[in-house]
Amino acid sequence: MKTYLVIGLGLFGSEVARQLCVQGCEVLAMDIRTDLVQQVAEDVTHAVVGDGQDKDVLKALGAGNFDCAIIAIGDDLAASVLTIMNLKELNVPYIVCKAHDETHRRVLEKLGADRVVIPECEFAGRLARSLSSHNVLDYIELSPDYGILEVPAPKSWIGKSLKDLNVRAKLGVNIIAVESGEETNVSPSADYVVKSGDIMVVLGENKALEAVQKL
């Protein structure tokens, strides 16, 4: 079971903490505000009042024993900076940090955050992709250049096997799963024949994914 330390329980941090617990992870949620801690206490493994800017507090909580720490403090760049420095000193293996804007992102990345997210930008990008193409069901950004696309099987694919389609060679993408009705076929075999109504989960470079959308 993976363990997570979530620091900052605003809208973003509290929801991340809850969703991680839903996924079966062990979560310690922390904030300096008692009311925010109380709001998530029943939905996470542990919830405590504490300040991530205080290294002694983090050390007492065993921060270095967690698989990942998520800093969701918000607009306070100074607080995020000090918290990252504390977590790095405590040898937390993976640190995710919420940023307010691109300037904050650059600062936090230079300080050693393994991943920096701007939730509003990431959601806006996913929403824009979904709205701009009528057949896109979902899009997950893995990096600025790569993502995972969930799209109904193009008409030209129906009745053909994955081997015949050979999308890796022709389009530069990989089909990592097929959702057929209530069943999900992860890593489908080359002999799988695409049926009408199938949902294709495709991994690749964004330019290649755009080509899939146009089929």
PyMOL CGO cylinders between C-alpha atoms (Angstrom):
from pymol import cmd
from pymol.cgo import CYLINDER

trace = [
    CYLINDER, 0.00, 0.00, 0.00, 1.41, 3.39, -0.99, 0.3, 1, 1, 1, 1, 1, 1,
    CYLINDER, 1.41, 3.39, -0.99, 1.56, 6.12, 1.62, 0.3, 1, 1, 1, 1, 1, 1,
    CYLINDER, 1.56, 6.12, 1.62, 0.97, 9.82, 1.04, 0.3, 1, 1, 1, 1, 1, 1,
    CYLINDER, 0.97, 9.82, 1.04, 1.42, 12.97, 3.09, 0.3, 1, 1, 1, 1, 1, 1,
    CYLINDER, 1.42, 12.97, 3.09, -0.90, 15.78, 1.98, 0.3, 1, 1, 1, 1, 1, 1,
    CYLINDER, -0.90, 15.78, 1.98, 0.00, 19.22, 3.30, 0.3, 1, 1, 1, 1, 1, 1,
    CYLINDER, 0.00, 19.22, 3.30, -2.65, 21.89, 2.86, 0.3, 1, 1, 1, 1, 1, 1,
    CYLINDER, -2.65, 21.89, 2.86, -6.34, 21.02, 2.92, 0.3, 1, 1, 1, 1, 1, 1,
    CYLINDER, -6.34, 21.02, 2.92, -8.01, 23.61, 0.77, 0.3, 1, 1, 1, 1, 1, 1,
    CYLINDER, -8.01, 23.61, 0.77, -10.30, 22.50, -2.04, 0.3, 1, 1, 1, 1, 1, 1,
    CYLINDER, -10.30, 22.50, -2.04, -7.48, 20.88, -4.06, 0.3, 1, 1, 1, 1, 1, 1,
    CYLINDER, -7.48, 20.88, -4.06, -5.58, 19.26, -1.19, 0.3, 1, 1, 1, 1, 1, 1,
    CYLINDER, -5.58, 19.26, -1.19, -8.63, 17.87, 0.57, 0.3, 1, 1, 1, 1, 1, 1,
    CYLINDER, -8.63, 17.87, 0.57, -9.99, 16.34, -2.63, 0.3, 1, 1, 1, 1, 1, 1,
    CYLINDER, -9.99, 16.34, -2.63, -6.63, 14.77, -3.51, 0.3, 1, 1, 1, 1, 1, 1,
    CYLINDER, -6.63, 14.77, -3.51, -6.44, 13.29, -0.01, 0.3, 1, 1, 1, 1, 1, 1,
    CYLINDER, -6.44, 13.29, -0.01, -9.95, 11.85, -0.27, 0.3, 1, 1, 1, 1, 1, 1,
    CYLINDER, -9.95, 11.85, -0.27, -9.41, 10.41, -3.74, 0.3, 1, 1, 1, 1, 1, 1,
    CYLINDER, -9.41, 10.41, -3.74, -6.14, 8.75, -2.73, 0.3, 1, 1, 1, 1, 1, 1,
    CYLINDER, -6.14, 8.75, -2.73, -7.97, 7.03, 0.13, 0.3, 1, 1, 1, 1, 1, 1,
    CYLINDER, -7.97, 7.03, 0.13, -10.71, 5.91, -2.27, 0.3, 1, 1, 1, 1, 1, 1,
    CYLINDER, -10.71, 5.91, -2.27, -7.94, 4.30, -4.33, 0.3, 1, 1, 1, 1, 1, 1,
    CYLINDER, -7.94, 4.30, -4.33, -6.86, 2.29, -1.29, 0.3, 1, 1, 1, 1, 1, 1,
    CYLINDER, -6.86, 2.29, -1.29, -3.84, 4.38, -0.27, 0.3, 1, 1, 1, 1, 1, 1,
    CYLINDER, -3.84, 4.38, -0.27, -2.81, 5.37, 3.24, 0.3, 1, 1, 1, 1, 1, 1,
    CYLINDER, -2.81, 5.37, 3.24, -3.07, 9.14, 3.66, 0.3, 1, 1, 1, 1, 1, 1,
    CYLINDER, -3.07, 9.14, 3.66, -1.95, 11.51, 6.39, 0.3, 1, 1, 1, 1, 1, 1,
    CYLINDER, -1.95, 11.51, 6.39, -3.62, 14.89, 5.81, 0.3, 1, 1, 1, 1, 1, 1,
    CYLINDER, -3.62, 14.89, 5.81, -2.28, 18.01, 7.51, 0.3, 1, 1, 1, 1, 1, 1,
    CYLINDER, -2.28, 18.01, 7.51, -3.17, 21.70, 7.72, 0.3, 1, 1, 1, 1, 1, 1,
    CYLINDER, -3.17, 21.70, 7.72, -2.61, 24.56, 10.13, 0.3, 1, 1, 1, 1, 1, 1,
    CYLINDER, -2.61, 24.56, 10.13, -6.38, 25.16, 10.31, 0.3, 1, 1, 1, 1, 1, 1,
    CYLINDER, -6.38, 25.16, 10.31, -8.28, 22.92, 12.69, 0.3, 1, 1, 1, 1, 1, 1,
    CYLINDER, -8.28, 22.92, 12.69, -11.59, 23.32, 10.83, 0.3, 1, 1, 1, 1, 1, 1,
    CYLINDER, -11.59, 23.32, 10.83, -10.10, 22.05, 7.56, 0.3, 1, 1, 1, 1, 1, 1,
    CYLINDER, -10.10, 22.05, 7.56, -8.52, 19.08, 9.31, 0.3, 1, 1, 1, 1, 1, 1,
    CYLINDER, -8.52, 19.08, 9.31, -11.85, 18.19, 10.91, 0.3, 1, 1, 1, 1, 1, 1,
    CYLINDER, -11.85, 18.19, 10.91, -13.62, 18.31, 7.55, 0.3, 1, 1, 1, 1, 1, 1,
    CYLINDER, -13.62, 18.31, 7.55, -11.46, 15.52, 6.09, 0.3, 1, 1, 1, 1, 1, 1,
    CYLINDER, -11.46, 15.52, 6.09, -10.78, 13.54, 9.27, 0.3, 1, 1, 1, 1, 1, 1,
    CYLINDER, -10.78, 13.54, 9.27, -13.39, 10.86, 8.53, 0.3, 1, 1, 1, 1, 1, 1,
    CYLINDER, -13.39, 10.86, 8.53, -12.33, 10.46, 4.90, 0.3, 1, 1, 1, 1, 1, 1,
    CYLINDER, -12.33, 10.46, 4.90, -8.58, 9.84, 5.30, 0.3, 1, 1, 1, 1, 1, 1,
    CYLINDER, -8.58, 9.84, 5.30, -6.36, 7.49, 7.30, 0.3, 1, 1, 1, 1, 1, 1,
    CYLINDER, -6.36, 7.49, 7.30, -5.06, 10.20, 9.65, 0.3, 1, 1, 1, 1, 1, 1,
    CYLINDER, -5.06, 10.20, 9.65, -5.62, 13.95, 9.89, 0.3, 1, 1, 1, 1, 1, 1,
    CYLINDER, -5.62, 13.95, 9.89, -3.56, 16.29, 12.05, 0.3, 1, 1, 1, 1, 1, 1,
    CYLINDER, -3.56, 16.29, 12.05, -3.12, 19.98, 12.71, 0.3, 1, 1, 1, 1, 1, 1,
    CYLINDER, -3.12, 19.98, 12.71, 0.42, 21.01, 11.82, 0.3, 1, 1, 1, 1, 1, 1,
    CYLINDER, 0.42, 21.01, 11.82, 2.61, 23.36, 9.83, 0.3, 1, 1, 1, 1, 1, 1,
    CYLINDER, 2.61, 23.36, 9.83, 4.70, 22.02, 6.97, 0.3, 1, 1, 1, 1, 1, 1,
    CYLINDER, 4.70, 22.02, 6.97, 7.07, 24.95, 7.41, 0.3, 1, 1, 1, 1, 1, 1,
    CYLINDER, 7.07, 24.95, 7.41, 8.18, 23.45, 10.72, 0.3, 1, 1, 1, 1, 1, 1,
    CYLINDER, 8.18, 23.45, 10.72, 10.72, 20.70, 10.01, 0.3, 1, 1, 1, 1, 1, 1,
    CYLINDER, 10.72, 20.70, 10.01, 10.43, 19.33, 13.54, 0.3, 1, 1, 1, 1, 1, 1,
    CYLINDER, 10.43, 19.33, 13.54, 6.70, 18.77, 13.03, 0.3, 1, 1, 1, 1, 1, 1,
    CYLINDER, 6.70, 18.77, 13.03, 7.31, 16.93, 9.76, 0.3, 1, 1, 1, 1, 1, 1,
    CYLINDER, 7.31, 16.93, 9.76, 10.06, 14.87, 11.34, 0.3, 1, 1, 1, 1, 1, 1,
    CYLINDER, 10.06, 14.87, 11.34, 7.81, 13.91, 14.26, 0.3, 1, 1, 1, 1, 1, 1,
    CYLINDER, 7.81, 13.91, 14.26, 5.15, 12.76, 11.78, 0.3, 1, 1, 1, 1, 1, 1,
    CYLINDER, 5.15, 12.76, 11.78, 7.68, 10.55, 10.00, 0.3, 1, 1, 1, 1, 1, 1,
    CYLINDER, 7.68, 10.55, 10.00, 7.53, 12.47, 6.74, 0.3, 1, 1, 1, 1, 1, 1,
    CYLINDER, 7.53, 12.47, 6.74, 10.58, 10.66, 5.41, 0.3, 1, 1, 1, 1, 1, 1,
    CYLINDER, 10.58, 10.66, 5.41, 8.75, 7.33, 5.61, 0.3, 1, 1, 1, 1, 1, 1,
    CYLINDER, 8.75, 7.33, 5.61, 6.04, 8.33, 3.14, 0.3, 1, 1, 1, 1, 1, 1,
    CYLINDER, 6.04, 8.33, 3.14, 6.24, 7.34, -0.52, 0.3, 1, 1, 1, 1, 1, 1,
    CYLINDER, 6.24, 7.34, -0.52, 5.10, 10.76, -1.64, 0.3, 1, 1, 1, 1, 1, 1,
    CYLINDER, 5.10, 10.76, -1.64, 4.34, 14.19, -0.20, 0.3, 1, 1, 1, 1, 1, 1,
    CYLINDER, 4.34, 14.19, -0.20, 1.84, 16.54, -1.83, 0.3, 1, 1, 1, 1, 1, 1,
    CYLINDER, 1.84, 16.54, -1.83, 2.15, 20.23, -1.02, 0.3, 1, 1, 1, 1, 1, 1,
    CYLINDER, 2.15, 20.23, -1.02, -1.19, 21.91, -1.67, 0.3, 1, 1, 1, 1, 1, 1,
    CYLINDER, -1.19, 21.91, -1.67, -0.69, 25.09, 0.32, 0.3, 1, 1, 1, 1, 1, 1,
    CYLINDER, -0.69, 25.09, 0.32, -1.98, 27.38, -2.42, 0.3, 1, 1, 1, 1, 1, 1,
    CYLINDER, -1.98, 27.38, -2.42, -0.90, 30.92, -3.24, 0.3, 1, 1, 1, 1, 1, 1,
    CYLINDER, -0.90, 30.92, -3.24, 1.73, 31.25, -0.48, 0.3, 1, 1, 1, 1, 1, 1,
    CYLINDER, 1.73, 31.25, -0.48, 4.95, 30.68, -2.43, 0.3, 1, 1, 1, 1, 1, 1,
    CYLINDER, 4.95, 30.68, -2.43, 7.18, 31.25, 0.59, 0.3, 1, 1, 1, 1, 1, 1,
    CYLINDER, 7.18, 31.25, 0.59, 5.34, 28.56, 2.56, 0.3, 1, 1, 1, 1, 1, 1,
    CYLINDER, 5.34, 28.56, 2.56, 5.61, 26.11, -0.34, 0.3, 1, 1, 1, 1, 1, 1,
    CYLINDER, 5.61, 26.11, -0.34, 9.32, 26.84, -0.74, 0.3, 1, 1, 1, 1, 1, 1,
    CYLINDER, 9.32, 26.84, -0.74, 10.11, 26.24, 2.92, 0.3, 1, 1, 1, 1, 1, 1,
    CYLINDER, 10.11, 26.24, 2.92, 7.98, 23.09, 2.99, 0.3, 1, 1, 1, 1, 1, 1,
    CYLINDER, 7.98, 23.09, 2.99, 9.79, 21.66, -0.04, 0.3, 1, 1, 1, 1, 1, 1,
    CYLINDER, 9.79, 21.66, -0.04, 13.15, 22.39, 1.56, 0.3, 1, 1, 1, 1, 1, 1,
    CYLINDER, 13.15, 22.39, 1.56, 12.07, 20.61, 4.75, 0.3, 1, 1, 1, 1, 1, 1,
    CYLINDER, 12.07, 20.61, 4.75, 10.81, 17.57, 2.86, 0.3, 1, 1, 1, 1, 1, 1,
    CYLINDER, 10.81, 17.57, 2.86, 13.98, 17.35, 0.79, 0.3, 1, 1, 1, 1, 1, 1,
    CYLINDER, 13.98, 17.35, 0.79, 16.08, 17.42, 3.97, 0.3, 1, 1, 1, 1, 1, 1,
    CYLINDER, 16.08, 17.42, 3.97, 13.93, 14.62, 5.38, 0.3, 1, 1, 1, 1, 1, 1,
    CYLINDER, 13.93, 14.62, 5.38, 14.57, 12.57, 2.23, 0.3, 1, 1, 1, 1, 1, 1,
    CYLINDER, 14.57, 12.57, 2.23, 10.99, 12.27, 1.03, 0.3, 1, 1, 1, 1, 1, 1,
    CYLINDER, 10.99, 12.27, 1.03, 11.41, 10.29, -2.22, 0.3, 1, 1, 1, 1, 1, 1,
    CYLINDER, 11.41, 10.29, -2.22, 8.79, 12.05, -4.36, 0.3, 1, 1, 1, 1, 1, 1,
    CYLINDER, 8.79, 12.05, -4.36, 7.35, 15.54, -3.92, 0.3, 1, 1, 1, 1, 1, 1,
    CYLINDER, 7.35, 15.54, -3.92, 4.35, 16.96, -5.77, 0.3, 1, 1, 1, 1, 1, 1,
    CYLINDER, 4.35, 16.96, -5.77, 3.59, 20.64, -5.36, 0.3, 1, 1, 1, 1, 1, 1,
    CYLINDER, 3.59, 20.64, -5.36, 0.68, 22.84, -6.34, 0.3, 1, 1, 1, 1, 1, 1,
    CYLINDER, 0.68, 22.84, -6.34, 1.66, 26.13, -7.99, 0.3, 1, 1, 1, 1, 1, 1,
    CYLINDER, 1.66, 26.13, -7.99, -0.34, 29.30, -8.44, 0.3, 1, 1, 1, 1, 1, 1,
    CYLINDER, -0.34, 29.30, -8.44, 1.15, 30.25, -11.82, 0.3, 1, 1, 1, 1, 1, 1,
    CYLINDER, 1.15, 30.25, -11.82, 4.07, 29.59, -14.18, 0.3, 1, 1, 1, 1, 1, 1,
    CYLINDER, 4.07, 29.59, -14.18, 6.45, 31.75, -12.14, 0.3, 1, 1, 1, 1, 1, 1,
    CYLINDER, 6.45, 31.75, -12.14, 5.70, 29.69, -9.05, 0.3, 1, 1, 1, 1, 1, 1,
    CYLINDER, 5.70, 29.69, -9.05, 6.11, 26.51, -11.10, 0.3, 1, 1, 1, 1, 1, 1,
    CYLINDER, 6.11, 26.51, -11.10, 9.63, 27.43, -12.21, 0.3, 1, 1, 1, 1, 1, 1,
    CYLINDER, 9.63, 27.43, -12.21, 10.70, 28.31, -8.66, 0.3, 1, 1, 1, 1, 1, 1,
    CYLINDER, 10.70, 28.31, -8.66, 9.33, 25.09, -7.19, 0.3, 1, 1, 1, 1, 1, 1,
    CYLINDER, 9.33, 25.09, -7.19, 10.90, 22.95, -9.89, 0.3, 1, 1, 1, 1, 1, 1,
    CYLINDER, 10.90, 22.95, -9.89, 14.31, 24.54, -9.29, 0.3, 1, 1, 1, 1, 1, 1,
    CYLINDER, 14.31, 24.54, -9.29, 13.96, 23.72, -5.60, 0.3, 1, 1, 1, 1, 1, 1,
    CYLINDER, 13.96, 23.72, -5.60, 13.60, 20.04, -6.41, 0.3, 1, 1, 1, 1, 1, 1,
    CYLINDER, 13.60, 20.04, -6.41, 9.86, 19.32, -6.61, 0.3, 1, 1, 1, 1, 1, 1,
    CYLINDER, 9.86, 19.32, -6.61, 9.46, 16.17, -8.71, 0.3, 1, 1, 1, 1, 1, 1,
    CYLINDER, 9.46, 16.17, -8.71, 6.18, 17.37, -10.17, 0.3, 1, 1, 1, 1, 1, 1,
    CYLINDER, 6.18, 17.37, -10.17, 4.52, 20.77, -10.08, 0.3, 1, 1, 1, 1, 1, 1,
    CYLINDER, 4.52, 20.77, -10.08, 0.87, 21.15, -11.04, 0.3, 1, 1, 1, 1, 1, 1,
    CYLINDER, 0.87, 21.15, -11.04, -1.33, 24.14, -11.74, 0.3, 1, 1, 1, 1, 1, 1,
    CYLINDER, -1.33, 24.14, -11.74, -4.74, 22.48, -11.32, 0.3, 1, 1, 1, 1, 1, 1,
    CYLINDER, -4.74, 22.48, -11.32, -6.72, 25.18, -13.13, 0.3, 1, 1, 1, 1, 1, 1,
    CYLINDER, -6.72, 25.18, -13.13, -4.46, 24.99, -16.19, 0.3, 1, 1, 1, 1, 1, 1,
    CYLINDER, -4.46, 24.99, -16.19, -4.47, 21.20, -16.30, 0.3, 1, 1, 1, 1, 1, 1,
    CYLINDER, -4.47, 21.20, -16.30, -8.25, 21.00, -16.03, 0.3, 1, 1, 1, 1, 1, 1,
    CYLINDER, -8.25, 21.00, -16.03, -8.69, 23.79, -18.59, 0.3, 1, 1, 1, 1, 1, 1,
    CYLINDER, -8.69, 23.79, -18.59, -6.49, 21.89, -21.05, 0.3, 1, 1, 1, 1, 1, 1,
    CYLINDER, -6.49, 21.89, -21.05, -8.45, 18.66, -20.63, 0.3, 1, 1, 1, 1, 1, 1,
    CYLINDER, -8.45, 18.66, -20.63, -11.76, 20.48, -20.96, 0.3, 1, 1, 1, 1, 1, 1,
    CYLINDER, -11.76, 20.48, -20.96, -10.63, 22.35, -24.06, 0.3, 1, 1, 1, 1, 1, 1,
    CYLINDER, -10.63, 22.35, -24.06, -9.52, 19.13, -25.75, 0.3, 1, 1, 1, 1, 1, 1,
    CYLINDER, -9.52, 19.13, -25.75, -12.82, 17.46, -24.95, 0.3, 1, 1, 1, 1, 1, 1,
    CYLINDER, -12.82, 17.46, -24.95, -14.88, 20.40, -26.23, 0.3, 1, 1, 1, 1, 1, 1,
    CYLINDER, -14.88, 20.40, -26.23, -12.82, 21.01, -29.35, 0.3, 1, 1, 1, 1, 1, 1,
    CYLINDER, -12.82, 21.01, -29.35, -13.36, 17.47, -30.69, 0.3, 1, 1, 1, 1, 1, 1,
    CYLINDER, -13.36, 17.47, -30.69, -16.79, 15.87, -30.63, 0.3, 1, 1, 1, 1, 1, 1,
    CYLINDER, -16.79, 15.87, -30.63, -15.44, 12.33, -30.26, 0.3, 1, 1, 1, 1, 1, 1,
    CYLINDER, -15.44, 12.33, -30.26, -12.97, 12.78, -27.37, 0.3, 1, 1, 1, 1, 1, 1,
    CYLINDER, -12.97, 12.78, -27.37, -14.29, 11.30, -24.12, 0.3, 1, 1, 1, 1, 1, 1,
    CYLINDER, -14.29, 11.30, -24.12, -11.29, 12.06, -21.94, 0.3, 1, 1, 1, 1, 1, 1,
    CYLINDER, -11.29, 12.06, -21.94, -7.67, 13.18, -22.10, 0.3, 1, 1, 1, 1, 1, 1,
    CYLINDER, -7.67, 13.18, -22.10, -4.93, 12.80, -19.49, 0.3, 1, 1, 1, 1, 1, 1,
    CYLINDER, -4.93, 12.80, -19.49, -1.74, 14.81, -19.87, 0.3, 1, 1, 1, 1, 1, 1,
    CYLINDER, -1.74, 14.81, -19.87, 1.39, 12.84, -18.99, 0.3, 1, 1, 1, 1, 1, 1,
    CYLINDER, 1.39, 12.84, -18.99, 3.80, 15.58, -20.02, 0.3, 1, 1, 1, 1, 1, 1,
    CYLINDER, 3.80, 15.58, -20.02, 3.66, 18.69, -22.24, 0.3, 1, 1, 1, 1, 1, 1,
    CYLINDER, 3.66, 18.69, -22.24, 4.17, 16.41, -25.28, 0.3, 1, 1, 1, 1, 1, 1,
    CYLINDER, 4.17, 16.41, -25.28, 2.50, 13.11, -24.36, 0.3, 1, 1, 1, 1, 1, 1,
    CYLINDER, 2.50, 13.11, -24.36, -0.90, 12.02, -23.15, 0.3, 1, 1, 1, 1, 1, 1,
    CYLINDER, -0.90, 12.02, -23.15, -3.56, 9.33, -22.98, 0.3, 1, 1, 1, 1, 1, 1,
    CYLINDER, -3.56, 9.33, -22.98, -6.69, 9.72, -25.09, 0.3, 1, 1, 1, 1, 1, 1,
    CYLINDER, -6.69, 9.72, -25.09, -10.01, 7.95, -24.59, 0.3, 1, 1, 1, 1, 1, 1,
    CYLINDER, -10.01, 7.95, -24.59, -11.98, 7.94, -27.83, 0.3, 1, 1, 1, 1, 1, 1,
    CYLINDER, -11.98, 7.94, -27.83, -14.74, 5.88, -29.49, 0.3, 1, 1, 1, 1, 1, 1,
    CYLINDER, -14.74, 5.88, -29.49, -13.34, 3.43, -32.02, 0.3, 1, 1, 1, 1, 1, 1,
    CYLINDER, -13.34, 3.43, -32.02, -13.09, 5.17, -35.41, 0.3, 1, 1, 1, 1, 1, 1,
    CYLINDER, -13.09, 5.17, -35.41, -15.39, 3.68, -38.08, 0.3, 1, 1, 1, 1, 1, 1,
    CYLINDER, -15.39, 3.68, -38.08, -12.36, 2.73, -40.16, 0.3, 1, 1, 1, 1, 1, 1,
    CYLINDER, -12.36, 2.73, -40.16, -11.10, 0.50, -37.31, 0.3, 1, 1, 1, 1, 1, 1,
    CYLINDER, -11.10, 0.50, -37.31, -14.28, -1.49, -36.77, 0.3, 1, 1, 1, 1, 1, 1,
    CYLINDER, -14.28, -1.49, -36.77, -14.01, -5.11, -37.89, 0.3, 1, 1, 1, 1, 1, 1,
    CYLINDER, -14.01, -5.11, -37.89, -10.23, -5.02, -38.06, 0.3, 1, 1, 1, 1, 1, 1,
    CYLINDER, -10.23, -5.02, -38.06, -7.72, -6.60, -35.68, 0.3, 1, 1, 1, 1, 1, 1,
    CYLINDER, -7.72, -6.60, -35.68, -5.13, -4.52, -33.86, 0.3, 1, 1, 1, 1, 1, 1,
    CYLINDER, -5.13, -4.52, -33.86, -2.51, -6.38, -35.85, 0.3, 1, 1, 1, 1, 1, 1,
    CYLINDER, -2.51, -6.38, -35.85, -4.10, -5.25, -39.12, 0.3, 1, 1, 1, 1, 1, 1,
    CYLINDER, -4.10, -5.25, -39.12, -4.46, -1.68, -37.90, 0.3, 1, 1, 1, 1, 1, 1,
    CYLINDER, -4.46, -1.68, -37.90, -0.79, -1.54, -36.82, 0.3, 1, 1, 1, 1, 1, 1,
    CYLINDER, -0.79, -1.54, -36.82, -1.36, 1.89, -35.29, 0.3, 1, 1, 1, 1, 1, 1,
    CYLINDER, -1.36, 1.89, -35.29, 2.07, 1.96, -33.68, 0.3, 1, 1, 1, 1, 1, 1,
    CYLINDER, 2.07, 1.96, -33.68, 3.81, 1.93, -37.05, 0.3, 1, 1, 1, 1, 1, 1,
    CYLINDER, 3.81, 1.93, -37.05, 1.21, 3.94, -38.96, 0.3, 1, 1, 1, 1, 1, 1,
    CYLINDER, 1.21, 3.94, -38.96, 0.26, 6.57, -36.40, 0.3, 1, 1, 1, 1, 1, 1,
    CYLINDER, 0.26, 6.57, -36.40, 2.92, 6.38, -33.71, 0.3, 1, 1, 1, 1, 1, 1,
    CYLINDER, 2.92, 6.38, -33.71, 0.50, 5.52, -30.90, 0.3, 1, 1, 1, 1, 1, 1,
    CYLINDER, 0.50, 5.52, -30.90, -0.14, 2.53, -28.66, 0.3, 1, 1, 1, 1, 1, 1,
    CYLINDER, -0.14, 2.53, -28.66, -3.55, 1.10, -27.74, 0.3, 1, 1, 1, 1, 1, 1,
    CYLINDER, -3.55, 1.10, -27.74, -3.15, 0.35, -24.04, 0.3, 1, 1, 1, 1, 1, 1,
    CYLINDER, -3.15, 0.35, -24.04, -6.73, -0.72, -23.33, 0.3, 1, 1, 1, 1, 1, 1,
    CYLINDER, -6.73, -0.72, -23.33, -10.13, -1.29, -24.92, 0.3, 1, 1, 1, 1, 1, 1,
    CYLINDER, -10.13, -1.29, -24.92, -13.39, -0.71, -23.08, 0.3, 1, 1, 1, 1, 1, 1,
    CYLINDER, -13.39, -0.71, -23.08, -16.11, -2.93, -24.54, 0.3, 1, 1, 1, 1, 1, 1,
    CYLINDER, -16.11, -2.93, -24.54, -19.42, -2.60, -22.74, 0.3, 1, 1, 1, 1, 1, 1,
    CYLINDER, -19.42, -2.60, -22.74, -18.76, -3.15, -19.05, 0.3, 1, 1, 1, 1, 1, 1,
    CYLINDER, -18.76, -3.15, -19.05, -15.47, -4.97, -19.68, 0.3, 1, 1, 1, 1, 1, 1,
    CYLINDER, -15.47, -4.97, -19.68, -12.04, -3.39, -19.91, 0.3, 1, 1, 1, 1, 1, 1,
    CYLINDER, -12.04, -3.39, -19.91, -9.35, -5.25, -21.83, 0.3, 1, 1, 1, 1, 1, 1,
    CYLINDER, -9.35, -5.25, -21.83, -5.96, -3.99, -20.64, 0.3, 1, 1, 1, 1, 1, 1,
    CYLINDER, -5.96, -3.99, -20.64, -3.08, -4.58, -23.08, 0.3, 1, 1, 1, 1, 1, 1,
    CYLINDER, -3.08, -4.58, -23.08, -5.30, -6.21, -25.70, 0.3, 1, 1, 1, 1, 1, 1,
    CYLINDER, -5.30, -6.21, -25.70, -3.67, -8.85, -27.93, 0.3, 1, 1, 1, 1, 1, 1,
    CYLINDER, -3.67, -8.85, -27.93, -2.82, -8.19, -31.56, 0.3, 1, 1, 1, 1, 1, 1,
    CYLINDER, -2.82, -8.19, -31.56, -5.67, -10.53, -32.55, 0.3, 1, 1, 1, 1, 1, 1,
    CYLINDER, -5.67, -10.53, -32.55, -8.32, -8.39, -30.85, 0.3, 1, 1, 1, 1, 1, 1,
    CYLINDER, -8.32, -8.39, -30.85, -10.96, -7.31, -33.40, 0.3, 1, 1, 1, 1, 1, 1,
    CYLINDER, -10.96, -7.31, -33.40, -12.38, -3.83, -32.84, 0.3, 1, 1, 1, 1, 1, 1,
    CYLINDER, -12.38, -3.83, -32.84, -16.17, -3.76, -32.48, 0.3, 1, 1, 1, 1, 1, 1,
    CYLINDER, -16.17, -3.76, -32.48, -18.72, -1.00, -32.87, 0.3, 1, 1, 1, 1, 1, 1,
    CYLINDER, -18.72, -1.00, -32.87, -19.16, 0.74, -29.53, 0.3, 1, 1, 1, 1, 1, 1,
    CYLINDER, -19.16, 0.74, -29.53, -15.62, 0.00, -28.32, 0.3, 1, 1, 1, 1, 1, 1,
    CYLINDER, -15.62, 0.00, -28.32, -13.79, 2.75, -26.48, 0.3, 1, 1, 1, 1, 1, 1,
    CYLINDER, -13.79, 2.75, -26.48, -10.09, 2.91, -27.32, 0.3, 1, 1, 1, 1, 1, 1,
    CYLINDER, -10.09, 2.91, -27.32, -7.55, 4.10, -24.74, 0.3, 1, 1, 1, 1, 1, 1,
    CYLINDER, -7.55, 4.10, -24.74, -4.60, 5.38, -26.73, 0.3, 1, 1, 1, 1, 1, 1,
    CYLINDER, -4.60, 5.38, -26.73, -1.14, 6.49, -25.56, 0.3, 1, 1, 1, 1, 1, 1,
    CYLINDER, -1.14, 6.49, -25.56, 1.15, 8.68, -27.62, 0.3, 1, 1, 1, 1, 1, 1,
    CYLINDER, 1.15, 8.68, -27.62, 2.57, 12.05, -28.55, 0.3, 1, 1, 1, 1, 1, 1,
    CYLINDER, 2.57, 12.05, -28.55, -0.04, 14.80, -28.69, 0.3, 1, 1, 1, 1, 1, 1,
    CYLINDER, -0.04, 14.80, -28.69, 0.41, 15.31, -32.45, 0.3, 1, 1, 1, 1, 1, 1,
    CYLINDER, 0.41, 15.31, -32.45, -0.22, 11.61, -33.04, 0.3, 1, 1, 1, 1, 1, 1,
    CYLINDER, -0.22, 11.61, -33.04, -3.27, 11.67, -30.77, 0.3, 1, 1, 1, 1, 1, 1,
    CYLINDER, -3.27, 11.67, -30.77, -4.67, 14.56, -32.78, 0.3, 1, 1, 1, 1, 1, 1,
    CYLINDER, -4.67, 14.56, -32.78, -4.38, 12.38, -35.88, 0.3, 1, 1, 1, 1, 1, 1,
    CYLINDER, -4.38, 12.38, -35.88, -6.38, 9.63, -34.16, 0.3, 1, 1, 1, 1, 1, 1,
    CYLINDER, -6.38, 9.63, -34.16, -9.15, 12.13, -33.39, 0.3, 1, 1, 1, 1, 1, 1,
    CYLINDER, -9.15, 12.13, -33.39, -9.51, 12.96, -37.09, 0.3, 1, 1, 1, 1, 1, 1,
    CYLINDER, -9.51, 12.96, -37.09, -10.01, 9.34, -38.22, 0.3, 1, 1, 1, 1, 1, 1,
]
cmd.load_cgo(trace, "trace")
